[in-house]
Amino acid sequence: ATAVGLGAFGLYSMWAAFQNSFYTWGPYLSPFYSLLLEFSWMPHWFSPAFLILGAPLGFRATCYYYRKAYYRAFFFSPPACSVGKGRSQGYNGERAFPFILQNLHRFFMYLAVLFIFILGYDAVLGMHFPLDSTGKVMSDAFHYAPTSHRWGFGVGSAVLILNVILLSCYTFGCHSLRHLIGGKTDCFSCIASGGPTPPASYKAFQKVSWLNERHMQFAWASLASVGLADIYVRGVAMGLWRDLYFLF
């Protein structure tokens, strides 16, 4: 099941990136294409998604939970909870190429946190509907200048907001972020008991630890929300279904 889930998302994300179309509608932008970077010197077949997917994809590929998941699912090592045997000769852990690249996880984490704010900004823009001269919502406001804007809320707005929430829970529950907050302290309980109120770093560590305990659940939920957000925006742009919204 893990192999099917990760494999299906990987194939879909590559397919969506190669499409290079139907990733915007009205105020909605697919998270696969955020930021929407387009340059005149880029060939027409080159998708802006290729410039963006690297950081989130690198963050997930080097994530401690996903490493356990795809090592077992695709490489069957170790199977279940036992230690794999038979291929141990010459194995140097994660100290040799290409596994040593897993150590880049902490650096991908910084980029992933940045993308949370970018996607949050896109979610806010998802409630700022572009209008044409007749007062109708424009389907392609990312390439054509709208006449005016009105705040509103639609199903797509809720999908983008939910995606940011789940991605935030996954990203801010990262093991590397937890270590960044509490890694320099040997005994948080000692510090907390030394005064009337625990330090702010201890409170932050507790919140990150709560998310970290549910890292697996948020990893899968956020993976599904990213894919569903792209599917929803793509479906509305292709005319497969209509977005329900109201304007303030």
C-alpha positions in Angstrom: 0.0 0.0 0.0 2.9 2.4 0.8 4.6 1.6 -2.5 1.3 2.2 -4.4 0.6 5.5 -2.6 4.1 6.9 -3.0 4.4 5.6 -6.6 1.0 7.0 -7.6 1.8 10.4 -6.3 5.2 10.5 -7.9 3.8 9.5 -11.3 0.9 12.0 -11.0 3.2 14.9 -10.0 5.5 14.3 -12.9 2.6 14.1 -15.3 1.1 17.3 -13.9 4.4 19.1 -14.2 4.9 18.0 -17.8 1.3 19.2 -18.8 2.3 22.9 -18.3 -1.4 23.9 -18.7 -4.6 24.1 -16.7 -2.9 25.0 -13.5 -4.8 28.2 -12.8 -8.4 29.3 -12.7 -9.7 32.6 -11.4 -7.7 33.3 -8.2 -6.6 29.7 -7.7 -3.1 28.5 -8.5 -2.1 24.8 -8.3 0.5 24.3 -5.5 2.7 22.4 -8.0 3.2 25.8 -9.8 3.6 28.1 -6.8 5.5 30.4 -7.3 4.4 30.9 -10.9 7.7 31.6 -12.5 7.7 32.2 -16.3 10.5 33.5 -18.3 10.6 34.6 -22.0 13.8 32.6 -22.6 12.3 29.4 -21.4 11.3 26.9 -24.2 7.6 26.4 -24.5 7.8 22.8 -23.4 9.6 23.6 -20.1 7.2 23.7 -17.2 7.5 26.3 -14.4 6.7 23.4 -12.0 10.2 22.0 -12.6 11.7 25.2 -11.0 9.5 24.7 -7.9 9.0 21.0 -7.2 12.7 20.5 -6.4 12.6 22.0 -2.8 9.4 20.3 -1.6 10.3 17.0 -3.4 13.8 17.1 -1.8 12.3 17.8 1.6 10.0 14.8 1.4 12.5 12.5 -0.3 15.0 13.1 2.6 12.3 13.1 5.4 13.0 10.6 8.1 9.6 9.1 7.9 9.5 8.8 4.1 13.0 7.3 4.1 11.7 4.5 6.4 8.6 4.2 4.2 10.2 3.9 0.8 13.2 1.9 2.0 10.8 -0.7 3.1 8.2 -0.3 0.3 10.6 -0.2 -2.7 13.8 -1.8 -1.5 12.3 -4.1 1.2 15.1 -3.2 3.5 14.5 -3.8 6.3 11.4 -5.9 5.8 8.8 -5.2 8.5 10.6 -4.5 11.7 13.5 -6.9 11.2 17.0 -6.0 10.1 17.6 -6.8 6.4 20.3 -9.4 5.6 21.8 -10.7 2.4 22.8 -7.3 1.0 24.9 -6.1 4.0 28.3 -6.6 2.3 29.7 -3.2 1.4 26.9 -1.3 3.0 28.1 1.8 4.7 24.8 3.1 6.0 24.1 6.6 4.8 27.7 7.7 4.6 28.3 6.8 1.0 26.8 8.2 -2.3 23.9 8.4 -3.0 22.6 7.9 0.5 24.8 10.6 1.9 22.6 13.1 0.1 20.0 12.4 2.8 22.0 14.7 5.1 20.7 17.6 3.0 17.3 17.2 4.7 18.0 20.0 7.2 18.7 22.4 4.3 15.6 21.3 2.4 13.7 22.0 5.6 14.6 25.7 5.4 13.2 25.9 1.9 10.1 23.9 2.8 9.3 26.4 5.6 9.7 29.2 3.1 7.2 27.5 0.8 4.6 27.4 3.6 4.5 31.2 3.6 4.4 31.3 -0.2 1.5 28.8 -0.4 -0.2 30.7 2.4 0.1 33.9 0.3 -1.5 32.0 -2.6 -4.3 30.8 -0.3 -5.1 34.4 0.6 -5.0 35.3 -3.1 -7.4 32.4 -3.6 -10.1 34.6 -1.9 -9.3 37.7 -4.1 -11.4 37.1 -7.2 -10.4 38.8 -10.4 -13.2 40.4 -12.4 -13.5 41.5 -16.1 -15.2 44.6 -17.4 -18.6 42.9 -17.1 -18.1 42.0 -13.5 -17.6 38.2 -14.1 -14.8 36.2 -12.6 -12.0 35.8 -15.0 -10.8 32.3 -15.7 -7.2 33.3 -16.6 -6.2 36.2 -14.5 -2.6 35.2 -14.3 -1.9 36.0 -17.9 -4.5 38.8 -18.5 -4.9 41.8 -16.4 -8.3 41.9 -14.6 -10.4 45.1 -14.5 -11.1 44.8 -10.7 -11.1 42.4 -7.8 -13.5 41.4 -5.1 -13.0 39.3 -2.0 -14.9 36.1 -1.8 -14.8 32.5 -0.8 -15.1 29.3 -2.9 -14.6 25.6 -2.7 -11.2 26.2 -4.3 -10.4 28.7 -1.5 -11.2 26.0 1.1 -9.1 23.4 -0.7 -6.0 25.7 -0.8 -6.4 26.8 2.8 -6.7 23.1 4.0 -3.7 22.2 1.9 -1.6 24.9 3.7 -2.8 23.8 7.1 -1.9 20.2 6.5 1.5 21.1 4.9 2.2 23.3 7.9 1.5 20.5 10.3 3.8 18.2 8.4 6.6 20.7 7.9 6.6 22.1 11.4 6.6 18.6 12.9 9.8 17.8 11.0 12.5 16.1 13.1 15.1 18.6 11.9 13.0 21.6 13.0 12.4 19.9 16.4 16.1 19.5 16.8 16.7 23.1 15.7 14.4 24.3 18.5 15.5 22.0 21.3 18.8 20.4 20.1 21.1 22.7 22.1 19.4 21.9 25.4 20.1 18.6 27.2 17.3 18.8 29.7 14.2 20.9 29.0 12.4 19.6 32.1 15.3 20.9 34.2 15.0 24.4 32.7 11.2 24.3 33.0 11.4 23.4 36.8 13.9 26.1 37.5 11.5 29.0 37.4 7.8 29.9 37.7 7.3 29.8 33.9 9.0 27.6 31.3 11.0 29.4 28.6 9.4 30.2 25.3 11.7 27.7 23.6 10.3 24.9 25.8 6.7 25.8 24.8 7.7 25.8 21.1 9.5 22.5 21.6 6.3 21.0 23.1 4.1 22.1 20.2 6.6 20.8 17.6 6.8 17.5 19.6 3.0 17.2 19.4 3.2 17.5 15.6 6.2 15.3 15.5 4.4 12.5 17.2 1.8 12.6 14.4 4.4 13.1 11.6 3.4 10.0 9.7 -0.3 11.0 9.6 0.4 14.5 8.5 2.9 13.3 5.9 0.2 11.2 4.2 -2.6 13.8 4.7 -0.5 16.6 3.3 0.7 14.4 0.4 -3.0 13.8 -0.5 -4.0 17.4 0.0 -1.3 18.7 -2.5 -2.5 16.2 -5.1 -6.1 16.9 -4.6 -5.5 20.7 -4.7 -3.9 20.3 -8.1 -6.7 18.0 -9.3 -9.3 20.4 -8.2 -7.8 23.5 -9.8 -7.0 21.5 -13.0 -10.6 20.2 -13.1 -12.1 23.6 -12.8 -9.8 25.0 -15.4 -10.6 22.2 -17.8 -14.3 22.6 -17.3 -14.8 19.2 -15.7 -16.6 20.8 -12.8 -17.6 24.3 -11.7 -16.3 26.0 -8.7 -18.9 27.2 -6.2 -18.1 30.6 -4.7 -19.7 33.7 -3.4 -18.4 37.3 -3.4 -18.5 39.7 -0.5 
